[in-house]
Amino acid sequence: MRKLAIVLVGLAALALVVGSPLPEPPRAAAELLINGAGATFPYPIYSKWFDEYAKVQPTLRFNYQSIGSGGGIRQITERTVDFGATDGPMTDEQLAKAPGELFHIPTVLGAVVATYNLPGNPSLRLTPDILADIFLGKIEKWNASRIQAANPGVALPGDPIIVVHRSDGSGTTYIFADYLAKVSHEWEQKVGRGTSVKWPVGLGGKGNEGVAGQIKSTPGALGYVELAYAIKNQLPVGAIRNQAGQFIVPTIESTTAAAAGAARNMPADFRVSLTNASGEKAYPIASFTWLLVYKEQTDEAKGKAVVNFLYWAATDGQKYAADLLYAPLPPQIAKQVEAKVGQLSFHGKPLLVAR
Amino acid sequence: MSRIAVRRATNAAMNILAALAALVVILPLVLILGFLIFRGSTALNVAFFVHLPTPVGEPGGGMANAITGSLTLIGLAAAGGVPLGILGGVYLAQSRDRRLPWLCRFLADVLNGVPSIVIGIFAYTLIVLPMRRFSALAGGVALGVIMLPIILRTTEELVRMVPASLQEAALALGLPQWKVVLHVVLPTARAGIITGVMVAVARIAGETAPLLFTAFGNRFWHRRLDEPIAALPLQIFSYAISPFDDWHRQAWAGALVLISLVLVMSLLARLATKGLYNRRGTYG
């Protein structure tokens, strides 16, 4: 009897000890927790931003969780989070399902690169049609005459090309497939666009890190990943011929250049594809990543915090992007974003304090 | 060779084989632990246990919030899952009715086989959507539901193993059934039940999928149970898929801490029950 009581009390005590949080450091009283969720791709820059922004606004805590673009769209639609994030713009159908008008606010740009594993890892030049035909399975060997013609002087092996793609749904796949659909009629007909598509050839890898890992360990492999993953894994990246006929190596600058060309014809809702962008220096497989916020905010304090943060991100925040291998917005677009942020409101009144 | 020598040789050979088999069984655990220590210990320091995460490239960040978060979630799950599971298990073993226990048992086994992400969606629909917010509470419920069938079924099995003679003796002395359960059945089955609870705790400690849409994760300390809360598996997941080396190191360290946490809890439970077991004598 007593022993049993001891055990039960012990169990209860264990649950309590385990269940109570450690004493917390003292903090200002009126702290606001703002939750956001969505794309995994911008997670590093967003966590950097929220950390830096906490130094500007110490009473705000922005909590961002990377649950994927699809999850971000779903959660902001359900209003379980204060803002969402996505790598691919929402469709009209998705927007219609949301209980309010949702704004897409571009934050930074990303590039999707073609990366490969060849002996000596030479710098390759790829034309859009070569890339499309490799992923369609029509070019099967590294020393195919068309690849060789685009890369005079590079010793290409006769090995088969092992195509690696994403096995999970992904904004990265959307950008890459969107690009191929723009440059190849056959791709558009046979495969099309989407966060996951029916790949004609190749092996699947989970996540950018999975694809990068497979390419690294498979001689003769070729795949697509976000620029940061290629750089951090020391993988070679292909220069891709853009609309202007230039072979462009993916870099922070050439990615930003892709958006600069689009600034003149930017639609008001920023839902625009930047792939195959015009411009001499534009890298052709680039995209915005967006934060999703309701135009009409339901909580004044939170709304104000989000709006001020968005303004800060489009201005002061941009300087942190390049260090983390994201391309900052071109200045023209940053200006457009500032104007858009000014339209966010609470009870019809703009939330952004004039500066 | 004499017969005795042949027997000795056979004996030695079988001994070696049996020892080898035992080694193979524990080898994966040793390899996992060793690899985790190899990869994770470089990022382990005091800061890891007391600081909040920092962005990429800033040194000194830790996972203190995720460690307390994981412990909180386990505590919440246990607060619901342990009493319910034990009481239910006793009912299943002791009930003289046939159909209801059969149905319960069947459903518990089905629940045990449900993928954890589905249970996450269940808690999401049940708690997150009506509350319009992610919360530690929702995470605790999801993990509690995962624990429940494990504890239920182990308790049932162990209560069944309590000798009927013991229970009959107690009944013959005039004890009502609830007293028999409380003072005879449960103490006798105690050691095994606690092992079952620890198995359930170990199972939920590493769950990631059901937490994604319930506990959600938090870069800061949680202050209330209706706020999102950090958890080690979530933190490990989002760091492991990032392109950055220092986050990878932190993810390894997080995994090492997580597995150590489970080991320490299991050890403590073993030690706690061992003393009781010895004093009890024959049964237990």
Interface residues (C-beta under 8 A of the other chain):
Chain A: M1 K3 L4 V7 G10 L11 L14 A15 L16 V17 V18 G19 S20 P21 L22 E24 L33 N35 A37 T40 Y43 P44 S47 K48 F50 D51 E52 R61 F62 N63 Y64 Q65 S66 I67 G71 E78 R79 T80 V81 G207 N208 E209 A212 E226 A228 Y229 I231 K232 N233 D323 L324 L325
Chain B: P53 T54 P55 V56 G57 E58 A64 T68 L71 T72 I74 G75 L76 A78 A79 V82 V128 L129 R132 R133 F134 L182 H183 L186 P187 R190 I194 L212 F213 F216 G217 N218 R219 F220 W221 H222 R223 E227 P228 L234 S238 A240 I241 S242 P243 F244 D245 W247 A272 L276 R279
